[in-house]
Amino acid sequence: MTEQPKRRVLFLCTGNSARSQMAQGLVNAFLGSAWEAFSAGTRPAGFVHPLAVEAMAEIGVDIAGQASKHLNVYRHEDFDLVITVCDDAAKNCPVWLGKGRRLHVGFPDPAAATGTAAERLEVFRQVRDGIRERIFPVLENFSPEDHAEEGGHSWHLNSL
């Protein structure tokens, strides 16, 4: 039996420091036999947020070696799916010019959380867990035939 090639997903966010980085790490760690995940930002922060690294380490996923990068790095690459995880990226990338279906699944920006260190870390945990709850089912049930239009096609996931 021939092994199926991995599907490719790109997570887009504004700063590429938290949400998209956590999504990349989660997919590569838990769905890596079927998917290869990447992430980028419309205005990259230049670092991966330390609380994102900490929240992911709590579940055994190391994203400390990931880097914040601009979406143009991937402009000429093909993806099966491009997922925007923040409203700003969805507005600033209304059309993905590369190959791949586009989906918006928004999450609050954990980097904007206020309060004590423990309270801010809890927001990162909530976003991390929300990514698993809302995005994993999409990837596990993804069928390119269901979204046969060529690149730039957009659809939104409001709830599962």
Secondary structure by P-SEA (a helix, b strand, c coil): cccccbbbbbbbccccccaaaaaaaaaaaccccccccccccccccccccaaaaaaaaaaccccccbbbbcccccccccccbbbbccaaaaaaacccccbbbbbbbbbcccccccccaaaaaaaaaaaaaaaaaccaaaaaacccccccccccbbbbbccc
